[in-house]
């Protein structure tokens, strides 16, 4: 951890029990932990006479909180050094100007919390509410707050970022040490010099801690301490990025800027030291020395990238760690990092650095009154001694970027979570786990909010697979278990930059063609730049159910089975159990996407390519009023007259005749819905034009039915995504106009 006070002097040297290493788990698994005794909660107490009324805090959600009113909730209060924390009922006052009140979802315990609780922090004040590595959801905001709103997910950051052009620290690329609220934060108070906490039974004020105080069900933060993160961020994991792990990464990438091919020495293998190893490996370090007196830590160090492990306590008498490192590298290590807070270790790290250019970085902060020392000759001969706070990250700007990299899988952090606990009562157990030396990070989950609701009132196990920036917006990919298809379904979503309009984003559903997945259009069409400009969200489902137990994976025919659903609900075995794509798209995916991503279900359009173009036309015509706009690129327009369509209808529905209920050329004759203009683009060099696509059939049917249709043909264009990419701009503009999208202009 890095704070103006900070890491316990010996915390990172306290190891796992001999012969034991952290469990190799990617995600926290509470069932692997010892059972916690039942009970332990404090009785509910009434507010004292004359106290302001306060809304009770619900275990789930934030909707019952009255904005601007006090909240009664529970918190783990530290009453003094070396005393167990106590679960108390407290009053959390509403946020004032420039402040944000949040519901804490998860806490990761850091050694800094223990450092203060053990009385080692010279700035430690009691009674206080500790905690600073957390994930939370915004409940309400004070006057003047613009960067977050109720419902946003945030990571509280003890190092704020005011972002003012008048702040020389925020405008400088050299530091992240914004001093805007440092004076009051160090006194355990909010920026106006007062506390937002008091004991419910007596009204006694309670101090804040590091500007965060997340060992509480609700807390109040300065706006400039809130890093807004992805709505899909798993807060029980990314809470780790509020301090230690991010500090270790940043020490390597920001403070020292370790180059590929460098040698690195890491002193102390706690969570921070291991994060340094992980970052050095990703930076391309050729040799990484993991140094600790507890060899039980070496297994995980090697797993994260260490090449050499050294136990200083096991060296021969008279042999120092400095001499060993110099022997193994000739002139010393290019970059060394102290992650212990022990001043003698800091000296060793410096003196082990490479003659002429070695850099030694102090991350662990020593106990009060400790001083560092070395011979001036060590510096004269080219070594640099420097330190880092929060790894140099500018909190509000850069923590969200780290969250995105974690969510994409680029920066896995599950390995650090060795213990998990549930409920506020688990906080003391997490503290005990840290004291035991067998814990890297313990995460305490404070009853997270319920997952998104799907159609019919069920819940969704929506899991993020990818998140990337694109054209100023965000490209996401998810997987979830579908009730309609009885299988896992993947889909992609593009969200435009900025905040959605009052009613939600207008959106476009894109259906892919035969053999495609949801990703073809994402990576091959370039639609994101146009959707961002127009203010359109784009939802891309997979082209069929897939996976174990789903038929059609081995038909040997690209036009039948997996990747070839034709966007209908099958009625024939073996397809009818899983191939229910019309129900999936209309009744499950659209409501789920609207709930999860802020889409306006009254402004949804539909388009697609090839088989997906057939799906767009048929779903539009079969569901009058559901889709407010429609278009298609090289669609299968008359599938009952197409070899592909006949084969699919015979398999899925029992006959090509039954397929007429899904054939756009047949459907348009009886369509009674709004006469929305249809746009179709078709290449004349398309090999499937005359046999499979048959746009002329649909054109004649539209003319008879007085259905507005614009059919554009383009010489030389084929059926590929080169064709799709060439005309996506016009199709998105067609939908934007009909959906009333208000974008950023050309």
Buried (B, 14 or more C-beta within 10 A) or exposed (E): BBBBBBBBBBBBBBBBEEEBBBBEEEEBBEEEBEEBEEEEEEEEEEBEEEBEEBBEBBEEBBEEBEBEEBBBBBBBBBEEEEEEBEBBBBBBBBBBEBBBBBBBBBBBBBBBBBBBBBBBBEBBBBBBBBBBBBBBBBBBBBEEBEBBEBBBBBBBBBBBBBBEEEBEBBEEEEBBBBEBBBEBBBBBBBBEEEBBBBBBBEEEBBBBBBBBBBBBBBBBBBBBBBBBBBBBBBBBBBBBBBBBBBBBBBBBBBBBEBEEEBBBBBBBBBBBBBBBBBBBBBBEBEBBBBBBBBBBBBBBBBBBBBBBBBBBEEEEEEEEBBEBBBEBBEEBBBBBBBBBBBBEBBBBBBBBBBEEEBBBBBBBBBBEEEEBEBEEEBEEEEBBBEBBBBBBBBBBEBBBBBBBBBBBEEBEBBBBBBBBBBBBBBBBBBBEBBBEBBBBBBBBBBBBBEBBBBBEEEEBEBBBBBBBEBBEBBBBBBBBBBBBBEBBBBBBBBBBBEEBBEEBBBBBBBBBBBBBBBBBBBEBBBBBBBBBBBBBBBBBBBBBBBEEEBBBEEBEBEBBBBBBBBBBBBEBEEBBBBBBBBBBBBBBBBBBBBBBBBBBBEBBBBBBBBBBBBBBBBBBBBBEEBBBBBBBBBBBBBBBBBEBBBBBBBBBBEEBEBBBBBBBBBBBEEBEEEEBBBBBBBBEEBEBBEEBBBBBBBBEBBEEBEBEBEBEEBEEBBBBBEBBBBBBBBBBBBBBEBBBBEBEEE
